[in-house]
């Protein structure tokens, strides 16, 4: 997505794709297009008019030779936000919490979502009740759409959270247990927006 001043914003969504009766590459391409359109239909309308959807990048992590690529906006789906309002600074974002099954050493998952309008938040940094409801409705619809999967080719989709399950034991700066070398994942059962606004310092440095 592209925001005011041409500033890019990325939202990362981990989706599992289990194909049936088709090649992996064909299923991944169809799934990427399906998820992209679901995002446009359910998430873009909630954004301010200053934001537009320009492309989606995907990579298949199923194997070392998994395909990757970029998709443009999908036909028949919104590309520009509809909320007419003054936007907050680029470092401010909504914070979505992903609810899934995990153990106490793993995180449930989260996602930052840009495009915070000044009238979407109160003076104390909390999201107004009406926008909490609207955001939860939209992200819930996106979750439902992803889990509906794709029919051509037959593929089962699920929004998931990836958990670190092991480390290589080689201690180095930033990795006291070593670098991650094993993973598990859990289905996202529900998603909800945090009642308080969030910030991302890295956005302020770009």
BELDAZI-V196793 format. One record per backbone hydrogen bond with DSSP energy under -1.0 kcal/mol. CO is the residue of the C=O (numbers start at 0). NH is the residue of the N-H. If there is no record, write none. Layout:
CO,NH ; CO,NH
//
This chain:
0,8 ; 1,51 ; 2,5 ; 3,6 ; 6,2 ; 13,159 ; 15,157 ; 17,155 ; 22,26 ; 23,27 ; 24,28 ; 25,29 ; 26,30 ; 27,31 ; 28,32 ; 29,33 ; 30,34 ; 31,35 ; 32,36 ; 33,37 ; 34,38 ; 35,39 ; 36,40 ; 37,41 ; 38,42 ; 38,43 ; 43,46 ; 44,81 ; 46,82 ; 47,50 ; 50,80 ; 51,1 ; 55,70 ; 57,68 ; 62,65 ; 66,59 ; 68,57 ; 70,55 ; 73,76 ; 78,52 ; 82,48 ; 85,117 ; 88,91 ; 90,199 ; 92,197 ; 93,112 ; 94,193 ; 95,110 ; 96,191 ; 98,188 ; 98,189 ; 102,105 ; 108,97 ; 110,95 ; 112,93 ; 115,87 ; 116,119 ; 119,127 ; 121,124 ; 124,196 ; 125,121 ; 127,131 ; 128,132 ; 129,133 ; 130,134 ; 131,135 ; 132,136 ; 133,137 ; 134,138 ; 135,139 ; 136,140 ; 137,141 ; 138,142 ; 139,143 ; 140,144 ; 141,145 ; 142,146 ; 145,148 ; 149,154 ; 153,19 ; 154,149 ; 155,17 ; 157,15 ; 158,187 ; 160,185 ; 162,183 ; 165,180 ; 165,181 ; 168,170 ; 171,174 ; 174,171 ; 174,177 ; 176,168 ; 178,167 ; 181,164 ; 181,165 ; 183,162 ; 185,160 ; 189,98 ; 191,96 ; 194,126 ; 197,92 ; 199,202
//
